[in-house]
Protein backbone atom coordinates (compact mmCIF):
# COMPACT_ATOMS: atom_id res chain seq x y z
CA UNK A 1 0.00 0.00 0.00
CA UNK A 2 1.35 3.43 -0.90
CA UNK A 3 1.97 5.72 2.06
CA UNK A 4 -0.23 8.83 2.52
CA UNK A 5 2.96 10.90 2.44
CA UNK A 6 3.67 9.87 -1.13
CA UNK A 7 0.12 10.68 -2.22
CA UNK A 8 0.31 14.01 -0.43
CA UNK A 9 3.60 14.85 -2.12
CA UNK A 10 2.20 13.89 -5.52
CA UNK A 11 -0.89 15.99 -4.81
CA UNK A 12 1.26 19.00 -3.88
CA UNK A 13 3.28 18.63 -7.07
CA UNK A 14 0.07 18.39 -9.11
CA UNK A 15 -1.38 21.51 -7.46
CA UNK A 16 1.83 23.37 -8.26
CA UNK A 17 1.57 22.27 -11.87
CA UNK A 18 -2.06 23.37 -12.03
CA UNK A 19 -1.32 26.83 -10.70
CA UNK A 20 1.62 27.28 -13.08
CA UNK A 21 -0.51 26.21 -16.02
CA UNK A 22 -3.32 28.44 -14.82
CA UNK A 23 -1.04 31.46 -14.75
CA UNK A 24 0.21 30.73 -18.26
CA UNK A 25 -3.35 30.25 -19.49
CA UNK A 26 -4.46 33.57 -18.00
CA UNK A 27 -1.68 35.34 -19.89
CA UNK A 28 -2.51 33.71 -23.20
CA UNK A 29 -6.25 34.13 -22.81
CA UNK A 30 -5.94 37.86 -22.27
CA UNK A 31 -4.78 38.17 -25.88
CA UNK A 32 -7.67 36.20 -27.32
CA UNK A 33 -8.60 32.57 -27.05
CA UNK A 34 -10.87 30.82 -29.50
CA UNK A 35 -11.71 27.15 -29.06
CA UNK A 36 -13.36 24.90 -31.64
CA UNK A 37 -17.17 25.28 -31.65
CA UNK A 38 -16.93 28.66 -29.89
CA UNK A 39 -19.35 31.23 -31.25
CA UNK A 40 -17.66 34.44 -32.36
CA UNK A 41 -18.80 37.60 -34.11
CA UNK A 42 -17.12 40.15 -36.33
CA UNK A 43 -16.38 43.39 -34.52
CA UNK A 44 -15.84 45.20 -37.83
CA UNK A 45 -16.33 44.71 -41.55
CA UNK A 46 -13.66 42.27 -42.68
CA UNK A 47 -12.92 40.28 -45.89
CA UNK A 48 -13.32 36.53 -45.35
CA UNK A 49 -10.74 34.45 -47.21
CA UNK A 50 -10.99 31.03 -48.78
CA UNK A 51 -7.41 29.87 -49.19
CA UNK A 52 -5.75 33.13 -50.31
CA UNK A 53 -8.68 34.75 -52.13
CA UNK A 54 -11.49 36.90 -50.80
CA UNK A 55 -14.61 34.73 -50.69
CA UNK A 56 -16.93 37.51 -49.52
CA UNK A 57 -17.06 40.60 -47.33
CA UNK A 58 -17.92 39.91 -43.72
CA UNK A 59 -20.16 42.42 -41.95
CA UNK A 60 -19.77 43.64 -38.38
CA UNK A 61 -22.04 41.71 -36.05
CA UNK A 62 -22.12 38.48 -38.08
CA UNK A 63 -21.69 35.38 -35.94
CA UNK A 64 -19.87 32.14 -36.78
CA UNK A 65 -18.65 28.97 -35.14
CA UNK A 66 -14.91 28.44 -34.85
CA UNK A 67 -13.56 25.48 -36.81
CA UNK A 68 -9.91 26.02 -35.87
CA UNK A 69 -7.69 28.69 -34.33
CA UNK A 70 -4.07 29.12 -35.44
CA UNK A 71 -2.63 31.37 -32.74
CA UNK A 72 0.82 31.51 -34.36
CA UNK A 73 -0.52 33.13 -37.52
CA UNK A 74 -3.35 34.97 -35.78
CA UNK A 75 -5.91 33.28 -38.04
CA UNK A 76 -9.31 31.94 -37.07
CA UNK A 77 -11.03 29.50 -39.43
CA UNK A 78 -14.80 30.03 -39.41
CA UNK A 79 -17.27 27.28 -40.20
CA UNK A 80 -19.68 28.09 -43.05
CA UNK A 81 -21.88 26.03 -45.35
CA UNK A 82 -22.14 26.10 -49.11
CA UNK A 83 -25.36 26.08 -51.14
CA UNK A 84 -25.11 22.27 -51.24
CA UNK A 85 -25.04 22.12 -47.44
CA UNK A 86 -21.42 21.01 -47.27
CA UNK A 87 -19.24 22.70 -44.61
CA UNK A 88 -16.02 24.55 -45.36
CA UNK A 89 -13.91 27.14 -43.56
CA UNK A 90 -13.18 30.81 -44.18
CA UNK A 91 -10.12 32.49 -42.73
CA UNK A 92 -10.25 35.70 -40.73
CA UNK A 93 -7.71 37.55 -38.50
CA UNK A 94 -8.34 37.04 -34.80
CA UNK A 95 -8.19 40.80 -34.20
CA UNK A 96 -11.40 41.20 -36.21
CA UNK A 97 -13.32 38.80 -33.94
CA UNK A 98 -14.70 38.78 -30.44
CA UNK A 99 -16.47 36.05 -28.48
CA UNK A 100 -20.21 36.10 -29.07
CA UNK A 101 -22.34 36.35 -25.93
CA UNK A 102 -22.82 32.87 -24.51
CA UNK A 103 -24.39 31.21 -21.50
CA UNK A 104 -21.31 30.31 -19.51
CA UNK A 105 -23.39 28.70 -16.76
CA UNK A 106 -25.13 26.37 -19.24
CA UNK A 107 -21.73 25.34 -20.62
CA UNK A 108 -20.52 24.68 -17.07
CA UNK A 109 -23.51 22.43 -16.39
CA UNK A 110 -22.93 20.59 -19.68
CA UNK A 111 -19.30 20.10 -18.69
CA UNK A 112 -20.29 18.72 -15.28
CA UNK A 113 -22.74 16.30 -16.92
CA UNK A 114 -19.99 15.08 -19.26
CA UNK A 115 -17.63 14.74 -16.30
CA UNK A 116 -20.17 12.64 -14.39
CA UNK A 117 -20.53 10.38 -17.43
CA UNK A 118 -16.76 9.86 -17.47
CA UNK A 119 -16.10 11.84 -20.67
CA UNK A 120 -13.31 14.09 -19.40
CA UNK A 121 -12.26 15.24 -22.87
CA UNK A 122 -15.75 16.56 -23.65
CA UNK A 123 -16.02 18.07 -20.17
CA UNK A 124 -12.71 19.89 -20.61
CA UNK A 125 -13.79 21.27 -24.01
CA UNK A 126 -17.01 22.68 -22.52
CA UNK A 127 -15.22 24.21 -19.55
CA UNK A 128 -12.74 25.86 -21.92
CA UNK A 129 -15.61 27.35 -23.92
CA UNK A 130 -17.21 28.59 -20.69
CA UNK A 131 -13.96 30.18 -19.52
CA UNK A 132 -13.07 32.11 -22.68
CA UNK A 133 -14.49 35.49 -23.54
CA UNK A 134 -14.17 39.10 -22.55
CA UNK A 135 -14.06 37.98 -18.92
CA UNK A 136 -12.24 34.76 -18.09
CA UNK A 137 -14.15 32.58 -15.65
CA UNK A 138 -11.55 31.25 -13.22
CA UNK A 139 -13.77 28.44 -11.95
CA UNK A 140 -14.41 27.07 -15.44
CA UNK A 141 -10.72 27.36 -16.24
CA UNK A 142 -9.70 25.41 -13.14
CA UNK A 143 -12.31 22.76 -13.89
CA UNK A 144 -10.84 22.40 -17.39
CA UNK A 145 -7.34 22.06 -15.95
CA UNK A 146 -8.41 19.39 -13.49
CA UNK A 147 -10.11 17.46 -16.29
CA UNK A 148 -6.94 17.72 -18.35
CA UNK A 149 -4.66 16.46 -15.58
CA UNK A 150 -7.02 13.62 -14.67
CA UNK A 151 -7.24 12.59 -18.32
CA UNK A 152 -3.49 12.75 -18.89
CA UNK A 153 -2.72 10.90 -15.65
CA UNK A 154 -5.20 8.12 -16.47
CA UNK A 155 -3.80 7.80 -20.01
CA UNK A 156 -0.28 7.57 -18.62
CA UNK A 157 -1.36 4.87 -16.17
CA UNK A 158 -3.08 2.93 -18.96
CA UNK A 159 0.08 3.18 -21.07
CA UNK A 160 2.33 1.92 -18.26
CA UNK A 161 -0.06 -0.95 -17.54
CA UNK A 162 0.05 -1.95 -21.18
CA UNK A 163 3.85 -1.78 -21.12
CA UNK A 164 3.83 -3.90 -17.97
CA UNK A 165 1.65 -6.49 -19.68
CA UNK A 166 4.17 -6.76 -22.52
CA UNK A 167 7.11 -6.77 -20.08
CA UNK A 168 5.57 -9.60 -18.04
CA UNK A 169 5.12 -11.64 -21.20
CA UNK A 170 8.73 -10.93 -22.20
CA UNK A 171 9.98 -11.82 -18.71
CA UNK A 172 8.09 -15.11 -18.85
CA UNK A 173 9.69 -15.86 -22.21
CA UNK A 174 13.15 -15.12 -20.81
CA UNK A 175 12.52 -17.38 -17.81
CA UNK A 176 11.46 -20.23 -20.09
CA UNK A 177 14.58 -19.78 -22.17
CA UNK A 178 16.66 -19.67 -18.97
CA UNK A 179 15.25 -23.01 -17.85
CA UNK A 180 16.10 -24.53 -21.22
CA UNK A 181 19.61 -23.02 -21.26
CA UNK A 182 20.39 -23.99 -17.65
CA UNK A 183 21.57 -27.53 -18.31
CA UNK A 184 24.92 -29.20 -17.70
CA UNK A 185 27.50 -28.70 -20.39
CA UNK A 186 29.15 -31.65 -22.09
CA UNK A 187 32.47 -29.89 -21.64
CA UNK A 188 34.00 -30.34 -18.16
CA UNK A 189 34.02 -27.18 -15.99
CA UNK A 190 32.08 -25.26 -18.66
CA UNK A 191 29.53 -22.96 -16.91
CA UNK A 192 28.55 -20.88 -19.94
CA UNK A 193 25.03 -22.35 -20.00
CA UNK A 194 24.45 -21.37 -16.37
CA UNK A 195 25.87 -17.90 -16.92
CA UNK A 196 23.62 -17.36 -19.91
CA UNK A 197 20.60 -18.61 -17.97
CA UNK A 198 21.43 -16.35 -15.03
CA UNK A 199 21.75 -13.35 -17.37
CA UNK A 200 18.28 -14.13 -18.72
CA UNK A 201 16.84 -14.37 -15.18
CA UNK A 202 18.49 -11.08 -14.23
CA UNK A 203 17.10 -9.35 -17.31
CA UNK A 204 13.62 -10.77 -16.64
CA UNK A 205 13.71 -9.58 -13.03
CA UNK A 206 14.92 -6.11 -14.06
CA UNK A 207 12.19 -5.88 -16.69
CA UNK A 208 9.48 -6.81 -14.17
CA UNK A 209 10.85 -4.45 -11.54
CA UNK A 210 11.11 -1.55 -14.00
CA UNK A 211 7.53 -1.98 -15.24
CA UNK A 212 6.21 -2.36 -11.68
CA UNK A 213 7.93 0.87 -10.63
CA UNK A 214 6.52 2.67 -13.68
CA UNK A 215 2.98 1.51 -12.88
CA UNK A 216 3.43 2.43 -9.23
CA UNK A 217 4.66 5.92 -10.14
CA UNK A 218 1.84 6.49 -12.66
CA UNK A 219 -0.70 5.24 -10.11
CA UNK A 220 0.60 7.64 -7.47
CA UNK A 221 0.52 10.51 -9.96
CA UNK A 222 -3.10 9.70 -10.80
CA UNK A 223 -3.94 9.41 -7.10
CA UNK A 224 -2.41 12.86 -6.60
CA UNK A 225 -4.46 14.29 -9.48
CA UNK A 226 -7.62 12.80 -8.01
CA UNK A 227 -6.87 14.14 -4.55
CA UNK A 228 -6.18 17.60 -5.99
CA UNK A 229 -9.53 17.53 -7.82
CA UNK A 230 -11.32 16.40 -4.65
CA UNK A 231 -9.74 19.24 -2.68
CA UNK A 232 -10.93 21.74 -5.29
CA UNK A 233 -14.44 20.25 -5.33
CA UNK A 234 -14.61 20.55 -1.53
CA UNK A 235 -13.36 24.15 -1.76
CA UNK A 236 -16.17 24.94 -4.22
CA UNK A 237 -18.72 23.47 -1.84
CA UNK A 238 -17.31 25.40 1.11
CA UNK A 239 -17.37 28.65 -0.90
CA UNK A 240 -21.08 28.26 -1.72
CA UNK A 241 -20.82 26.90 -5.29
CA UNK A 242 -22.79 23.81 -4.38
CA UNK A 243 -24.22 23.11 -7.84
CA UNK A 244 -20.67 22.81 -9.17
CA UNK A 245 -18.78 21.37 -6.23
CA UNK A 246 -21.15 18.51 -5.40
CA UNK A 247 -21.39 17.08 -8.96
CA UNK A 248 -17.62 17.44 -9.31
CA UNK A 249 -17.07 15.63 -6.01
CA UNK A 250 -19.25 12.74 -7.18
CA UNK A 251 -17.68 12.64 -10.65
CA UNK A 252 -14.14 12.52 -9.25
CA UNK A 253 -15.12 9.79 -6.78
CA UNK A 254 -16.62 7.66 -9.55
CA UNK A 255 -13.53 8.25 -11.70
CA UNK A 256 -11.26 7.16 -8.82
CA UNK A 257 -13.21 3.95 -8.32
CA UNK A 258 -12.79 3.09 -12.00
CA UNK A 259 -9.12 3.96 -12.24
CA UNK A 260 -7.38 3.24 -8.93
CA UNK A 261 -6.69 -0.02 -7.08
CA UNK A 262 -8.81 -0.55 -3.96
CA UNK A 263 -6.05 0.40 -1.50
CA UNK A 264 -5.60 3.84 -3.11
CA UNK A 265 -9.25 4.76 -3.64
CA UNK A 266 -10.59 7.63 -1.54
CA UNK A 267 -12.91 6.59 1.30
CA UNK A 268 -16.44 5.95 0.14
CA UNK A 269 -17.89 7.60 3.24
CA UNK A 270 -20.77 9.94 2.40
CA UNK A 271 -19.88 13.61 2.08
CA UNK A 272 -20.77 15.26 5.42
CA UNK A 273 -24.03 17.17 5.28
CA UNK A 274 -24.98 15.93 1.80
CA UNK A 275 -28.70 16.05 2.60
CA UNK A 276 -28.44 19.69 3.67
CA UNK A 277 -26.36 20.55 0.60
CA UNK A 278 -28.97 18.97 -1.65
CA UNK A 279 -31.75 20.87 0.14
CA UNK A 280 -29.91 24.15 -0.41
CA UNK A 281 -29.36 23.40 -4.11
CA UNK A 282 -33.06 22.61 -4.53
CA UNK A 283 -34.04 25.78 -2.67
CA UNK A 284 -31.83 27.84 -4.98
CA UNK A 285 -33.34 26.13 -8.04
CA UNK A 286 -36.87 26.88 -6.80
CA UNK A 287 -35.91 30.53 -6.22
CA UNK A 288 -34.50 30.72 -9.73
CA UNK A 289 -37.75 29.39 -11.18
CA UNK A 290 -39.77 31.98 -9.22
CA UNK A 291 -37.41 34.74 -10.35
CA UNK A 292 -37.79 33.76 -14.00
CA UNK A 293 -41.58 33.67 -13.69
CA UNK A 294 -41.59 37.14 -12.10
CA UNK A 295 -39.23 38.44 -14.77
CA UNK A 296 -41.61 37.17 -17.45
CA UNK A 297 -44.43 39.02 -15.70
CA UNK A 298 -42.28 42.18 -15.44
CA UNK A 299 -42.36 41.97 -11.63
CA UNK A 300 -38.70 42.85 -11.31
CA UNK A 301 -38.68 43.69 -7.60
CA UNK A 302 -40.27 40.34 -6.83
CA UNK A 303 -37.75 38.66 -9.10
CA UNK A 304 -34.90 40.40 -7.30
CA UNK A 305 -36.27 39.23 -3.95
CA UNK A 306 -36.47 35.64 -5.18
CA UNK A 307 -32.88 35.84 -6.43
CA UNK A 308 -31.72 37.17 -3.08
CA UNK A 309 -33.37 34.20 -1.35
CA UNK A 310 -31.75 31.82 -3.81
CA UNK A 311 -28.31 33.29 -3.22
CA UNK A 312 -28.78 32.91 0.52
CA UNK A 313 -29.11 29.17 -0.07
CA UNK A 314 -26.29 28.98 -2.64
CA UNK A 315 -24.14 32.13 -2.67
CA UNK A 316 -21.87 30.99 -5.50
CA UNK A 317 -24.50 29.91 -7.98
CA UNK A 318 -23.74 31.35 -11.38
CA UNK A 319 -27.16 31.39 -13.04
CA UNK A 320 -28.63 33.27 -10.07
CA UNK A 321 -25.88 35.88 -10.35
CA UNK A 322 -26.33 36.17 -14.10
CA UNK A 323 -30.08 36.73 -13.80
CA UNK A 324 -29.60 39.17 -10.93
CA UNK A 325 -27.40 41.35 -13.15
CA UNK A 326 -30.10 41.35 -15.85
CA UNK A 327 -32.86 42.22 -13.39
CA UNK A 328 -30.86 44.99 -11.71
CA UNK A 329 -30.05 46.56 -15.09
CA UNK A 330 -33.74 46.58 -16.07
CA UNK A 331 -34.78 48.06 -12.72
CA UNK A 332 -32.23 50.81 -13.22
CA UNK A 333 -33.63 51.53 -16.70
CA UNK A 334 -37.18 51.65 -15.38
CA UNK A 335 -36.32 53.94 -12.48
CA UNK A 336 -34.49 56.34 -14.77
CA UNK A 337 -37.71 56.70 -16.76
CA UNK A 338 -39.76 57.12 -13.57
CA UNK A 339 -37.47 59.92 -12.46
CA UNK A 340 -37.84 61.57 -15.85
CA UNK A 341 -41.62 61.21 -15.60
CA UNK A 342 -41.54 62.83 -12.14
CA UNK A 343 -39.52 65.72 -13.52
CA UNK A 344 -41.98 66.19 -16.38
CA UNK A 345 -44.89 66.10 -13.95
CA UNK A 346 -43.26 68.78 -11.80
CA UNK A 347 -43.10 70.92 -14.95
CA UNK A 348 -46.87 70.39 -15.48
CA UNK A 349 -46.16 68.35 -18.63
CA UNK A 350 -48.68 65.65 -17.69
CA UNK A 351 -49.08 63.89 -21.03
CA UNK A 352 -45.34 63.61 -21.55
CA UNK A 353 -44.95 62.35 -17.99
CA UNK A 354 -47.63 59.68 -18.57
CA UNK A 355 -45.91 58.57 -21.78
CA UNK A 356 -42.57 58.23 -20.02
CA UNK A 357 -44.20 56.44 -17.10
CA UNK A 358 -45.82 53.96 -19.49
CA UNK A 359 -42.35 53.10 -20.81
CA UNK A 360 -41.16 52.50 -17.25
CA UNK A 361 -44.17 50.29 -16.49
CA UNK A 362 -43.49 48.28 -19.65
CA UNK A 363 -40.12 47.40 -18.14
CA UNK A 364 -41.06 47.01 -14.46
CA UNK A 365 -44.61 46.55 -13.24
CA UNK A 366 -44.05 46.45 -9.48
CA UNK A 367 -41.91 49.49 -8.67
CA UNK A 368 -43.54 51.36 -5.74
CA UNK A 369 -42.47 54.82 -6.92
CA UNK A 370 -43.86 54.19 -10.41
CA UNK A 371 -47.16 52.92 -8.98
CA UNK A 372 -47.47 55.97 -6.74
CA UNK A 373 -46.66 58.38 -9.54
CA UNK A 374 -49.11 56.64 -11.87
CA UNK A 375 -51.93 56.95 -9.34
CA UNK A 376 -51.07 60.60 -8.76
CA UNK A 377 -51.03 61.46 -12.46
CA UNK A 378 -54.09 59.46 -13.46
CA UNK A 379 -56.23 60.56 -10.51
CA UNK A 380 -55.35 64.26 -10.88
CA UNK A 381 -57.91 66.34 -12.84
CA UNK A 382 -56.74 67.37 -16.27
CA UNK A 383 -56.01 71.04 -16.76
C-alpha positions in Angstrom: 0.0 0.0 0.0 1.3 3.4 -0.9 2.0 5.7 2.1 -0.2 8.8 2.5 3.0 10.9 2.4 3.7 9.9 -1.1 0.1 10.7 -2.2 0.3 14.0 -0.4 3.6 14.9 -2.1 2.2 13.9 -5.5 -0.9 16.0 -4.8 1.3 19.0 -3.9 3.3 18.6 -7.1 0.1 18.4 -9.1 -1.4 21.5 -7.5 1.8 23.4 -8.3 1.6 22.3 -11.9 -2.1 23.4 -12.0 -1.3 26.8 -10.7 1.6 27.3 -13.1 -0.5 26.2 -16.0 -3.3 28.4 -14.8 -1.0 31.5 -14.8 0.2 30.7 -18.3 -3.3 30.2 -19.5 -4.5 33.6 -18.0 -1.7 35.3 -19.9 -2.5 33.7 -23.2 -6.3 34.1 -22.8 -5.9 37.9 -22.3 -4.8 38.2 -25.9 -7.7 36.2 -27.3 -8.6 32.6 -27.0 -10.9 30.8 -29.5 -11.7 27.1 -29.1 -13.4 24.9 -31.6 -17.2 25.3 -31.7 -16.9 28.7 -29.9 -19.4 31.2 -31.2 -17.7 34.4 -32.4 -18.8 37.6 -34.1 -17.1 40.1 -36.3 -16.4 43.4 -34.5 -15.8 45.2 -37.8 -16.3 44.7 -41.6 -13.7 42.3 -42.7 -12.9 40.3 -45.9 -13.3 36.5 -45.4 -10.7 34.4 -47.2 -11.0 31.0 -48.8 -7.4 29.9 -49.2 -5.8 33.1 -50.3 -8.7 34.7 -52.1 -11.5 36.9 -50.8 -14.6 34.7 -50.7 -16.9 37.5 -49.5 -17.1 40.6 -47.3 -17.9 39.9 -43.7 -20.2 42.4 -42.0 -19.8 43.6 -38.4 -22.0 41.7 -36.1 -22.1 38.5 -38.1 -21.7 35.4 -35.9 -19.9 32.1 -36.8 -18.7 29.0 -35.1 -14.9 28.4 -34.9 -13.6 25.5 -36.8 -9.9 26.0 -35.9 -7.7 28.7 -34.3 -4.1 29.1 -35.4 -2.6 31.4 -32.7 0.8 31.5 -34.4 -0.5 33.1 -37.5 -3.3 35.0 -35.8 -5.9 33.3 -38.0 -9.3 31.9 -37.1 -11.0 29.5 -39.4 -14.8 30.0 -39.4 -17.3 27.3 -40.2 -19.7 28.1 -43.1 -21.9 26.0 -45.3 -22.1 26.1 -49.1 -25.4 26.1 -51.1 -25.1 22.3 -51.2 -25.0 22.1 -47.4 -21.4 21.0 -47.3 -19.2 22.7 -44.6 -16.0 24.6 -45.4 -13.9 27.1 -43.6 -13.2 30.8 -44.2 -10.1 32.5 -42.7 -10.3 35.7 -40.7 -7.7 37.6 -38.5 -8.3 37.0 -34.8 -8.2 40.8 -34.2 -11.4 41.2 -36.2 -13.3 38.8 -33.9 -14.7 38.8 -30.4 -16.5 36.0 -28.5 -20.2 36.1 -29.1 -22.3 36.3 -25.9 -22.8 32.9 -24.5 -24.4 31.2 -21.5 -21.3 30.3 -19.5 -23.4 28.7 -16.8 -25.1 26.4 -19.2 -21.7 25.3 -20.6 -20.5 24.7 -17.1 -23.5 22.4 -16.4 -22.9 20.6 -19.7 -19.3 20.1 -18.7 -20.3 18.7 -15.3 -22.7 16.3 -16.9 -20.0 15.1 -19.3 -17.6 14.7 -16.3 -20.2 12.6 -14.4 -20.5 10.4 -17.4 -16.8 9.9 -17.5 -16.1 11.8 -20.7 -13.3 14.1 -19.4 -12.3 15.2 -22.9 -15.7 16.6 -23.7 -16.0 18.1 -20.2 -12.7 19.9 -20.6 -13.8 21.3 -24.0 -17.0 22.7 -22.5 -15.2 24.2 -19.5 -12.7 25.9 -21.9 -15.6 27.4 -23.9 -17.2 28.6 -20.7 -14.0 30.2 -19.5 -13.1 32.1 -22.7 -14.5 35.5 -23.5 -14.2 39.1 -22.5 -14.1 38.0 -18.9 -12.2 34.8 -18.1 -14.2 32.6 -15.6 -11.6 31.3 -13.2 -13.8 28.4 -11.9 -14.4 27.1 -15.4 -10.7 27.4 -16.2 -9.7 25.4 -13.1 -12.3 22.8 -13.9 -10.8 22.4 -17.4 -7.3 22.1 -16.0 -8.4 19.4 -13.5 -10.1 17.5 -16.3 -6.9 17.7 -18.4 -4.7 16.5 -15.6 -7.0 13.6 -14.7 -7.2 12.6 -18.3 -3.5 12.7 -18.9 -2.7 10.9 -15.6 -5.2 8.1 -16.5 -3.8 7.8 -20.0 -0.3 7.6 -18.6 -1.4 4.9 -16.2 -3.1 2.9 -19.0 0.1 3.2 -21.1 2.3 1.9 -18.3 -0.1 -0.9 -17.5 0.0 -2.0 -21.2 3.9 -1.8 -21.1 3.8 -3.9 -18.0 1.6 -6.5 -19.7 4.2 -6.8 -22.5 7.1 -6.8 -20.1 5.6 -9.6 -18.0 5.1 -11.6 -21.2 8.7 -10.9 -22.2 10.0 -11.8 -18.7 8.1 -15.1 -18.9 9.7 -15.9 -22.2 13.1 -15.1 -20.8 12.5 -17.4 -17.8 11.5 -20.2 -20.1 14.6 -19.8 -22.2 16.7 -19.7 -19.0 15.2 -23.0 -17.9 16.1 -24.5 -21.2 19.6 -23.0 -21.3 20.4 -24.0 -17.7 21.6 -27.5 -18.3 24.9 -29.2 -17.7 27.5 -28.7 -20.4 29.1 -31.7 -22.1 32.5 -29.9 -21.6 34.0 -30.3 -18.2 34.0 -27.2 -16.0 32.1 -25.3 -18.7 29.5 -23.0 -16.9 28.6 -20.9 -19.9 25.0 -22.3 -20.0 24.4 -21.4 -16.4 25.9 -17.9 -16.9 23.6 -17.4 -19.9 20.6 -18.6 -18.0 21.4 -16.3 -15.0 21.8 -13.4 -17.4 18.3 -14.1 -18.7 16.8 -14.4 -15.2 18.5 -11.1 -14.2 17.1 -9.4 -17.3 13.6 -10.8 -16.6 13.7 -9.6 -13.0 14.9 -6.1 -14.1 12.2 -5.9 -16.7 9.5 -6.8 -14.2 10.8 -4.4 -11.5 11.1 -1.6 -14.0 7.5 -2.0 -15.2 6.2 -2.4 -11.7 7.9 0.9 -10.6 6.5 2.7 -13.7 3.0 1.5 -12.9 3.4 2.4 -9.2 4.7 5.9 -10.1 1.8 6.5 -12.7 -0.7 5.2 -10.1 0.6 7.6 -7.5 0.5 10.5 -10.0 -3.1 9.7 -10.8 -3.9 9.4 -7.1 -2.4 12.9 -6.6 -4.5 14.3 -9.5 -7.6 12.8 -8.0 -6.9 14.1 -4.5 -6.2 17.6 -6.0 -9.5 17.5 -7.8 -11.3 16.4 -4.7 -9.7 19.2 -2.7 -10.9 21.7 -5.3 -14.4 20.2 -5.3 -14.6 20.6 -1.5 -13.4 24.2 -1.8 -16.2 24.9 -4.2 -18.7 23.5 -1.8 -17.3 25.4 1.1 -17.4 28.7 -0.9 -21.1 28.3 -1.7 -20.8 26.9 -5.3 -22.8 23.8 -4.4 -24.2 23.1 -7.8 -20.7 22.8 -9.2 -18.8 21.4 -6.2 -21.1 18.5 -5.4 -21.4 17.1 -9.0 -17.6 17.4 -9.3 -17.1 15.6 -6.0 -19.3 12.7 -7.2 -17.7 12.6 -10.6 -14.1 12.5 -9.2 -15.1 9.8 -6.8 -16.6 7.7 -9.6 -13.5 8.2 -11.7 -11.3 7.2 -8.8 -13.2 3.9 -8.3 -12.8 3.1 -12.0 -9.1 4.0 -12.2 -7.4 3.2 -8.9 -6.7 0.0 -7.1 -8.8 -0.5 -4.0 -6.1 0.4 -1.5 -5.6 3.8 -3.1 -9.2 4.8 -3.6 -10.6 7.6 -1.5 -12.9 6.6 1.3 -16.4 5.9 0.1 -17.9 7.6 3.2 -20.8 9.9 2.4 -19.9 13.6 2.1 -20.8 15.3 5.4 -24.0 17.2 5.3 -25.0 15.9 1.8 -28.7 16.0 2.6 -28.4 19.7 3.7 -26.4 20.5 0.6 -29.0 19.0 -1.6 -31.7 20.9 0.1 -29.9 24.2 -0.4 -29.4 23.4 -4.1 -33.1 22.6 -4.5 -34.0 25.8 -2.7 -31.8 27.8 -5.0 -33.3 26.1 -8.0 -36.9 26.9 -6.8 -35.9 30.5 -6.2 -34.5 30.7 -9.7 -37.8 29.4 -11.2 -39.8 32.0 -9.2 -37.4 34.7 -10.4 -37.8 33.8 -14.0 -41.6 33.7 -13.7 -41.6 37.1 -12.1 -39.2 38.4 -14.8 -41.6 37.2 -17.4 -44.4 39.0 -15.7 -42.3 42.2 -15.4 -42.4 42.0 -11.6 -38.7 42.9 -11.3 -38.7 43.7 -7.6 -40.3 40.3 -6.8 -37.8 38.7 -9.1 -34.9 40.4 -7.3 -36.3 39.2 -3.9 -36.5 35.6 -5.2 -32.9 35.8 -6.4 -31.7 37.2 -3.1 -33.4 34.2 -1.4 -31.7 31.8 -3.8 -28.3 33.3 -3.2 -28.8 32.9 0.5 -29.1 29.2 -0.1 -26.3 29.0 -2.6 -24.1 32.1 -2.7 -21.9 31.0 -5.5 -24.5 29.9 -8.0 -23.7 31.3 -11.4 -27.2 31.4 -13.0 -28.6 33.3 -10.1 -25.9 35.9 -10.3 -26.3 36.2 -14.1 -30.1 36.7 -13.8 -29.6 39.2 -10.9 -27.4 41.4 -13.1 -30.1 41.3 -15.9 -32.9 42.2 -13.4 -30.9 45.0 -11.7 -30.1 46.6 -15.1 -33.7 46.6 -16.1 -34.8 48.1 -12.7 -32.2 50.8 -13.2 -33.6 51.5 -16.7 -37.2 51.7 -15.4 -36.3 53.9 -12.5 -34.5 56.3 -14.8 -37.7 56.7 -16.8 -39.8 57.1 -13.6 -37.5 59.9 -12.5 -37.8 61.6 -15.8 -41.6 61.2 -15.6 -41.5 62.8 -12.1 -39.5 65.7 -13.5 -42.0 66.2 -16.4 -44.9 66.1 -13.9 -43.3 68.8 -11.8 -43.1 70.9 -14.9 -46.9 70.4 -15.5 -46.2 68.4 -18.6 -48.7 65.7 -17.7 -49.1 63.9 -21.0 -45.3 63.6 -21.6 -44.9 62.3 -18.0 -47.6 59.7 -18.6 -45.9 58.6 -21.8 -42.6 58.2 -20.0 -44.2 56.4 -17.1 -45.8 54.0 -19.5 -42.4 53.1 -20.8 -41.2 52.5 -17.3 -44.2 50.3 -16.5 -43.5 48.3 -19.7 -40.1 47.4 -18.1 -41.1 47.0 -14.5 -44.6 46.5 -13.2 -44.0 46.5 -9.5 -41.9 49.5 -8.7 -43.5 51.4 -5.7 -42.5 54.8 -6.9 -43.9 54.2 -10.4 -47.2 52.9 -9.0 -47.5 56.0 -6.7 -46.7 58.4 -9.5 -49.1 56.6 -11.9 -51.9 57.0 -9.3 -51.1 60.6 -8.8 -51.0 61.5 -12.5 -54.1 59.5 -13.5 -56.2 60.6 -10.5 -55.4 64.3 -10.9 -57.9 66.3 -12.8 -56.7 67.4 -16.3 -56.0 71.0 -16.8 
